[in-house]
Amino acid sequence: MNDTKCMTKAHAPARRRQDGAATKAATKAAAGKQRKRSWFDIAKIAPWIFGLLAIVAISSFFNKTEPVPAVTELTDATFEAYIKSHPDGVLVDFFTPGCPHCVKLEPDFEAAAKTLQAKKVNAPFASLDAKAHPATAKKLELDRYPTVLWFRRGERVLELPPQSRAADKIVEYVEWALGPAMAEF
């Protein structure tokens, strides 16, 4: 029995070499059967693609930008700063709630503001509720509503004539007011 053990131990290194050679041959045969992989392996990049798509979807959901309102609502506290922050000119509608003429003007005023925004004309439109914010109306000595005033460099310049209160007339008026003070002939 000892001889058998001895023989087994003596032949073990040879067996290992044979097993190792067989393993190498089997590995080469398996490699030949495997399909060749290209540089573009969808299984490896799919998680990255889905991850990036998820990040884009989440960021676009949270980064929604609100559209800029066509007409800015002013108060007594914000009026002066707003007028002075637009030196090229701003058109302000002073109104009182419930006034039929004010109610009639509101959609045309908004439409004119949107038209000029679409044309990329830098002419801000604003409105001020004179009943809720009487200090500004009193300072400007307003006694009838609606009153639409053009301000330039922080100063009251012109009043929109009552007959020019349709959207297209308001647009025409603002484009004229934004023009140069003098024209050369």
C-alpha positions as a printed NumPy array, in Angstrom:
array([[  0.   ,   0.   ,   0.   ],
       [  2.835,   2.316,   0.739],
       [  4.182,   1.615,  -2.713],
       [  0.918,   2.611,  -4.262],
       [  0.871,   5.832,  -2.352],
       [  4.365,   6.469,  -3.376],
       [  3.576,   5.821,  -7.019],
       [  0.587,   8.046,  -6.867],
       [  2.699,  10.803,  -5.372],
       [  5.426,  10.171,  -7.89 ],
       [  3.09 ,  10.396, -10.868],
       [  1.089,  13.357,  -9.586],
       [  3.258,  16.077, -11.208],
       [  2.927,  14.397, -14.597],
       [ -0.82 ,  14.195, -14.209],
       [ -0.99 ,  17.881, -13.359],
       [  0.933,  18.708, -16.506],
       [ -1.46 ,  16.631, -18.568],
       [ -4.502,  18.225, -16.904],
       [ -3.054,  21.689, -17.455],
       [ -2.444,  20.97 , -21.138],
       [ -5.992,  19.642, -21.5  ],
       [ -7.379,  22.749, -19.829],
       [ -5.447,  25.025, -22.182],
       [ -6.657,  23.062, -25.199],
       [-10.251,  23.199, -23.968],
       [ -9.976,  26.97 , -23.406],
       [ -8.647,  27.501, -26.951],
       [-11.471,  25.403, -28.409],
       [-14.089,  27.328, -26.416],
       [-12.588,  30.637, -27.524],
       [-12.866,  29.585, -31.15 ],
       [-16.555,  28.754, -30.648],
       [-17.368,  32.047, -28.916],
       [-18.614,  34.828, -31.114],
       [-16.193,  37.614, -31.621],
       [-16.939,  40.739, -29.619],
       [-16.824,  44.093, -31.304],
       [-15.945,  47.403, -29.688],
       [-19.659,  48.18 , -29.424],
       [-21.151,  45.827, -26.86 ],
       [-24.724,  46.899, -26.086],
       [-24.824,  44.803, -22.929],
       [-21.999,  46.838, -21.447],
       [-23.219,  50.314, -22.414],
       [-26.986,  49.89 , -21.979],
       [-26.938,  50.724, -18.248],
       [-24.964,  53.901, -18.969],
       [-27.381,  54.966, -21.704],
       [-30.417,  54.41 , -19.502],
       [-28.718,  56.223, -16.637],
       [-27.97 ,  59.276, -18.778],
       [-31.513,  59.312, -20.16 ],
       [-32.883,  59.202, -16.621],
       [-30.674,  62.122, -15.567],
       [-31.775,  64.193, -18.578],
       [-35.445,  63.43 , -17.914],
       [-35.198,  64.328, -14.234],
       [-33.246,  67.534, -14.861],
       [-35.667,  68.705, -17.557],
       [-38.574,  68.056, -15.184],
       [-37.066,  70.191, -12.422],
       [-35.58 ,  72.909, -14.669],
       [-38.78 ,  74.086, -16.28 ],
       [-38.571,  77.782, -16.939],
       [-41.656,  79.834, -16.5  ],
       [-42.52 ,  82.007, -19.451],
       [-41.896,  85.687, -18.923],
       [-45.231,  87.43 , -18.378],
       [-46.144,  89.884, -21.111],
       [-47.437,  92.43 , -18.588],
       [-45.743,  92.939, -15.211],
       [-47.961,  93.706, -12.222],
       [-46.614,  96.682, -10.259],
       [-47.26 ,  97.951,  -6.742],
       [-46.5  , 101.21 ,  -4.961],
       [-43.319,  99.574,  -3.66 ],
       [-42.063,  98.32 ,  -7.038],
       [-43.201, 101.113,  -9.361],
       [-40.22 , 103.52 ,  -9.123],
       [-37.557, 100.817,  -9.355],
       [-39.262,  99.174, -12.34 ],
       [-39.622, 102.431, -14.261],
       [-35.992, 103.383, -13.611],
       [-34.714,  99.912, -14.548],
       [-36.09 , 100.368, -18.096],
       [-34.507, 103.606, -19.35 ],
       [-35.49 , 103.026, -22.999],
       [-39.143, 103.116, -22.088],
       [-42.011, 101.272, -20.451],
       [-45.761, 101.454, -21.038],
       [-47.873, 101.366, -17.861],
       [-51.621, 100.809, -17.673],
       [-53.222, 102.353, -14.578],
       [-56.601, 100.742, -13.966],
       [-59.274, 100.142, -11.352],
       [-61.051,  96.812, -10.959],
       [-64.603,  96.781, -12.264],
       [-64.144,  99.793, -14.555],
       [-65.765,  98.78 , -17.888],
       [-63.209, 100.675, -19.993],
       [-60.358,  99.083, -18.012],
       [-61.833,  95.617, -18.51 ],
       [-62.171,  96.303, -22.25 ],
       [-58.547,  97.513, -22.533],
       [-56.943,  94.61 , -20.648],
       [-56.987,  91.933, -23.439],
       [-55.77 ,  94.429, -26.068],
       [-52.983,  95.616, -23.767],
       [-51.907,  92.007, -23.157],
       [-52.084,  91.158, -26.883],
       [-49.955,  94.188, -27.789],
       [-47.369,  93.184, -25.174],
       [-47.206,  89.637, -26.554],
       [-46.932,  90.93 , -30.125],
       [-43.954,  93.114, -29.236],
       [-42.378,  90.273, -27.245],
       [-42.689,  88.018, -30.3  ],
       [-41.077,  90.727, -32.46 ],
       [-38.225,  90.894, -29.904],
       [-38.908,  94.589, -29.303],
       [-37.528,  95.662, -25.934],
       [-40.626,  97.467, -24.678],
       [-41.829,  96.26 , -21.309],
       [-45.497,  96.561, -20.42 ],
       [-46.727,  96.936, -16.866],
       [-49.979,  97.568, -15.058],
       [-50.85 ,  99.036, -11.69 ],
       [-54.129,  98.654,  -9.821],
       [-54.769, 102.255,  -8.718],
       [-57.381, 101.216,  -6.172],
       [-55.078,  98.75 ,  -4.404],
       [-52.007, 101.02 ,  -4.767],
       [-53.273, 104.609,  -4.552],
       [-49.975, 106.304,  -3.603],
       [-48.523, 106.069,  -7.12 ],
       [-51.774, 107.194,  -8.763],
       [-51.958, 110.17 ,  -6.386],
       [-48.312, 111.096,  -7.039],
       [-48.946, 111.072, -10.809],
       [-52.235, 112.986, -10.293],
       [-54.335, 110.414, -12.136],
       [-58.068, 111.097, -12.004],
       [-59.5  , 108.9  , -14.765],
       [-59.036, 105.245, -15.65 ],
       [-57.736, 103.581, -17.628],
       [-54.76 , 105.834, -18.1  ],
       [-51.868, 104.418, -20.142],
       [-48.585, 106.301, -19.759],
       [-45.222, 105.987, -21.484],
       [-42.204, 106.448, -19.189],
       [-38.662, 107.019, -20.438],
       [-35.564, 107.32 , -18.247],
       [-37.788, 107.167, -15.185],
       [-39.919, 110.153, -16.264],
       [-43.506, 110.396, -17.456],
       [-43.366, 111.322, -21.151],
       [-46.586, 110.606, -23.045],
       [-50.108, 109.337, -22.589],
       [-51.605, 106.803, -24.961],
       [-54.576, 108.555, -26.59 ],
       [-57.959, 106.998, -25.743],
       [-58.71 , 106.389, -29.434],
       [-55.522, 104.274, -29.742],
       [-56.488, 101.457, -27.411],
       [-56.761,  98.563, -29.884],
       [-53.874,  96.045, -29.816],
       [-52.493,  97.061, -33.225],
       [-52.659, 100.779, -32.333],
       [-50.845, 100.13 , -29.038],
       [-48.087,  98.272, -30.92 ],
       [-47.804, 101.117, -33.416],
       [-47.671, 103.68 , -30.583],
       [-44.895, 101.827, -28.712],
       [-42.806, 101.364, -31.858],
       [-43.185, 105.1  , -32.542],
       [-42.283, 105.994, -28.915],
       [-39.171, 103.813, -29.063],
       [-37.977, 105.583, -32.209],
       [-35.435, 108.404, -32.207],
       [-36.549, 111.778, -30.883],
       [-35.435, 113.508, -34.093],
       [-35.409, 112.278, -37.664],
       [-33.041, 113.467, -40.359],
       [-34.408, 114.351, -43.778]])
